[in-house]
Amino acid sequence: MTANVLSASPSAAWRAHMDTALLVAALVGAWQLLHFAVGGDALPSPLAASRRLVHLLADPDFAANAAETARAFGYALLISWIGGLGLGVLLGAHRLTGDVFEPMLVTLYAIPKITLYPVILLLFGLGISAKIAFGALHGIIPVVLFTMTAVRNIHPVHLKSARALHLTPAATALHVILPATLPEVFSGFRIGFALTLLGTLIGEMFASQRGIGYLLVHAMQNNEPEIIVALALLLVAFATIASSLLLALDRRLRHAA
């Protein structure tokens, strides 16, 4: 039986890779057909967009803008993950506080964040601080909600054991709560990653002079569809690869749990 499992595993992995390749081929084919239907002025072909992307990647100005976006996104993601984890543990451990703040967080999560952007600009001004704040605003709420729910669902015996061992609140959070909630918390991290990236790019599109979001808006204003599609292709590729890696790690954590 072990030999059958080992022989089936490479076959399953090969089928998964084939399915992914077929899906990508179908999407590229649909893109090419749509290009023929609407024309190159509206939608560049996959080849034209890929060529433009190669030229962009070789441009030093693009590298500077990409570094600006990466810096803002990195700080925003750090705030979303660490801040969301801390708040989620606090609200989950103290049920009354969680019951009070949970409806507020859900309401804030449902509000289109772009309506709050003027407030962000008033508080942080024009610059990287506003982009970081806007990105963190998008990503921190799902991390808080996932973490809070996970903490609430911890089996009571774990917390009783921590009290019996006279663990401090910090030690309880580190050695009991975090290991017991890690799979659910990491799911919140995955969602927070995608939303933080979205918030950072939107922040660059509306009030910034640098970054990939700014390049997108500039290309729209100048009616440059090849640059628009090339940048969109780059962002989709980055988000897909990062999300796939996070999803694989998420599944591994759940399997280990």
C-alpha positions in Angstrom: 0.0 0.0 0.0 2.9 2.4 0.8 4.3 1.8 -2.7 0.9 2.6 -4.2 0.7 5.9 -2.3 4.2 6.9 -3.3 3.5 6.1 -6.9 0.2 8.0 -6.9 1.7 11.1 -5.4 3.9 12.1 -8.4 0.9 11.3 -10.7 -1.4 13.6 -8.7 1.2 16.3 -8.8 1.7 15.9 -12.6 -2.1 16.1 -13.1 -2.2 19.3 -11.0 0.6 20.9 -13.1 -1.2 19.9 -16.3 -4.5 21.3 -15.1 -2.7 24.6 -14.3 -1.0 24.7 -17.7 -4.3 24.0 -19.5 -6.0 26.8 -17.5 -3.3 29.3 -18.3 -3.4 28.2 -22.0 -7.2 28.7 -22.0 -6.9 32.1 -20.5 -4.3 33.2 -23.0 -6.4 31.9 -25.8 -9.4 33.7 -24.6 -7.3 36.9 -24.3 -6.1 36.5 -27.9 -9.6 36.0 -29.2 -10.8 39.0 -27.3 -7.9 41.0 -28.8 -9.1 40.0 -32.3 -12.6 41.0 -31.5 -12.0 44.5 -30.0 -8.7 45.4 -31.6 -5.3 46.4 -30.3 -6.3 49.9 -29.4 -8.7 48.5 -26.7 -6.8 45.3 -25.7 -3.2 44.5 -26.7 -2.4 41.0 -27.6 -0.6 38.7 -25.1 2.6 38.9 -27.1 2.5 42.8 -27.3 1.7 43.1 -23.5 4.5 40.6 -22.7 7.0 42.6 -24.8 6.0 45.8 -23.1 6.4 44.2 -19.7 9.9 43.1 -20.6 10.8 46.7 -21.6 9.2 48.0 -18.4 11.3 45.6 -16.3 14.5 46.8 -17.9 13.6 50.5 -17.3 15.4 52.0 -14.2 12.5 54.3 -13.6 10.2 51.3 -13.3 12.5 49.7 -10.8 12.4 52.8 -8.6 8.6 52.8 -8.8 8.4 49.1 -8.0 10.7 49.5 -5.0 8.5 52.3 -3.7 5.4 50.1 -4.0 7.3 47.1 -2.4 8.4 49.3 0.5 4.9 50.7 1.2 3.4 47.2 0.8 6.0 45.6 3.1 5.3 48.1 6.0 1.6 47.9 5.5 1.6 44.1 5.5 3.8 44.0 8.7 1.3 46.3 10.4 -1.7 44.3 9.2 -0.2 40.9 10.4 1.3 42.0 13.7 -1.4 44.5 14.6 -4.2 42.2 13.5 -2.7 39.2 15.4 -2.3 41.3 18.6 -5.8 42.8 18.5 -7.4 39.4 17.5 -5.8 37.6 20.5 -6.9 40.5 22.8 -10.5 40.6 21.6 -10.8 36.8 21.4 -9.5 36.2 24.9 -11.7 38.9 26.4 -15.2 37.9 25.2 -17.1 41.0 26.3 -14.6 43.3 24.6 -14.8 41.1 21.5 -18.6 41.2 21.5 -18.6 45.0 21.6 -16.0 45.5 18.9 -16.9 42.7 16.5 -19.9 44.4 14.9 -17.9 47.6 14.5 -15.1 45.7 12.7 -17.5 43.9 10.5 -19.2 47.2 9.6 -15.8 48.8 8.9 -14.8 45.8 6.8 -18.0 46.2 4.7 -17.5 50.0 4.0 -15.7 50.8 0.8 -12.4 52.0 2.1 -12.0 54.6 -0.6 -14.6 56.7 1.2 -12.1 57.0 4.1 -9.2 58.0 1.9 -9.7 61.8 2.5 -9.5 61.1 6.2 -6.3 59.1 5.7 -4.8 62.0 3.7 -5.7 64.5 6.4 -4.1 62.4 9.0 -0.9 61.3 7.2 -0.6 63.7 4.3 0.7 63.0 0.8 3.5 60.5 0.8 4.3 56.9 1.7 2.7 57.1 5.1 -0.7 57.5 3.6 -0.2 54.5 1.3 1.0 52.4 4.3 -2.0 53.4 6.4 -4.5 52.7 3.5 -2.9 49.3 2.8 -3.0 48.4 6.5 -6.6 49.6 6.8 -7.6 47.1 4.2 -5.6 44.1 5.5 -5.8 44.4 9.3 -9.5 43.7 9.8 -9.7 40.2 8.3 -6.6 39.2 10.4 -8.3 40.5 13.5 -11.6 38.7 12.7 -9.9 35.4 11.9 -7.7 35.5 14.9 -10.5 36.5 17.3 -12.7 33.6 16.0 -9.8 31.1 16.3 -9.0 32.2 19.9 -12.7 31.9 20.9 -12.8 28.3 19.5 -9.8 27.1 21.5 -10.7 24.0 23.6 -11.1 25.1 27.2 -8.8 22.3 28.4 -5.8 24.2 26.9 -6.6 27.4 28.8 -7.2 25.4 32.0 -3.8 23.7 31.6 -2.2 27.1 31.2 -3.8 28.4 34.4 -2.8 25.2 36.2 0.8 25.8 35.2 0.5 29.4 36.3 1.6 30.8 32.9 1.7 34.5 32.5 -0.7 36.0 29.9 2.3 36.5 27.5 3.4 32.9 27.9 -0.1 31.6 27.5 -0.5 33.6 24.2 2.9 32.4 22.9 2.9 28.7 24.0 -0.9 27.9 24.1 -3.0 30.2 22.1 -0.8 30.8 19.1 0.0 27.0 18.4 -3.7 26.1 18.8 -4.9 28.8 16.5 -2.1 28.9 13.9 -4.0 27.4 10.9 -7.0 29.8 11.3 -4.7 32.7 12.0 -2.6 31.9 8.8 -5.9 31.9 6.8 -6.4 35.5 8.0 -2.9 36.3 7.0 -3.6 35.1 3.5 -6.7 37.2 3.1 -4.9 40.2 4.7 -2.0 39.8 2.2 -4.3 40.2 -0.8 -6.3 43.1 0.7 -3.2 44.9 1.9 -1.7 44.7 -1.6 -5.0 46.1 -3.0 -5.1 48.9 -0.5 -1.5 49.9 -1.2 -2.1 50.1 -5.0 -5.3 52.0 -4.6 -3.5 54.5 -2.3 -0.9 55.0 -5.0 -3.5 55.5 -7.7 -5.3 58.3 -5.9 -2.6 60.4 -4.3 1.0 59.5 -5.2 3.7 60.5 -7.5 5.5 57.2 -7.4 4.7 53.5 -7.4 3.1 51.0 -9.7 -0.4 52.4 -8.9 0.8 55.8 -10.0 2.1 54.3 -13.3 -1.3 52.7 -13.9 -3.1 56.0 -13.5 -0.6 57.8 -15.6 -1.0 55.1 -18.4 -4.8 55.5 -18.2 -4.6 59.3 -18.5 -2.3 59.0 -21.5 -4.3 56.2 -23.1 -1.5 53.6 -23.2 -3.3 50.2 -23.1 -0.1 48.2 -23.6 1.4 49.6 -20.4 -1.9 49.2 -18.5 -2.2 45.5 -19.5 1.5 44.9 -18.9 1.3 46.3 -15.4 -1.9 44.3 -14.8 -0.2 41.2 -16.0 2.7 41.8 -13.6 0.4 42.3 -10.7 -1.7 39.2 -11.5 1.5 37.1 -11.8 2.9 38.4 -8.5 -0.4 38.0 -6.6 -1.0 34.5 -8.0 2.4 33.2 -7.2 2.4 34.7 -3.7 -1.2 33.4 -3.0 -0.3 29.9 -4.2 2.7 29.8 -1.9 0.6 31.0 1.1 -2.2 28.6 0.3 0.3 25.7 0.1 1.7 26.7 3.5 -1.8 27.1 4.9 -2.7 23.5 3.8 0.5 22.2 5.3 -0.3 23.8 8.6 -3.8 22.4 8.6 -2.6 19.0 7.7 0.0 19.1 10.5 -2.7 20.3 13.0 
